[in-house]
Amino acid sequence: MLDAKKLRVLRAVAEHGSFAAAAAELRYTPSAISQQIAALEREAGAVLVERGPRGTRLTQAGAVLDRHA
């Protein structure tokens, strides 16, 4: 079963488009957000977030998980 805390982090990343903005919203560090997403990706067995120089966006698998969270 996937952890609800990590799913909340995924939702914040989807809403805000970056780890930094999600971190500010959830009062975490960007590093903590990155670690939570990495752990969720391991649990899900799929890449959920595409990381880029101008922010992030969910992959198709990430979007599906986000909708069902």
Secondary structure, DSSP 8 states (H G I E B T S, - for coil): ---HHHHHHHHHHHHHSSHHHHHHHHT--HHHHHHHHHHHHHHHTS--EEEETTEEEE-HHHHHHHHH-
